Amino acid sequence: MVGSEITRQIIFTQSIRRIANIFSVPEERLKLKDRFDAELHVSFVSDFKDNEFDQINYDIQYVADKKTLKKIQSGDITIYTVEDYCEHMCACFEVNPKYVCEVLGL
């Protein structure tokens, strides 16, 4: 898909699809206000294997530029909900469209 054809709605839809896939839940079940520490749970905790939260965290960091990463590390940007993740992907698409497309399968 060409960058100019990708709308905010497409990014939101694909972001929700990505989260549903990672957490193995139906897309229809996800709500924008669902929290990663409340409604969405990891299936296991391990020091040796990545879980769902790890994958979400990798996505968030992978698409971010250095400025955004610093804001995340300082706590100026927090991503707790499905909507936060979607908004982050939209914001990062403006700076790193290639990486966002890669993560979201666009």
Order of alpha helices (4+ residues) and beta strands (2+ residues): alpha-alpha-alpha-alpha-alpha
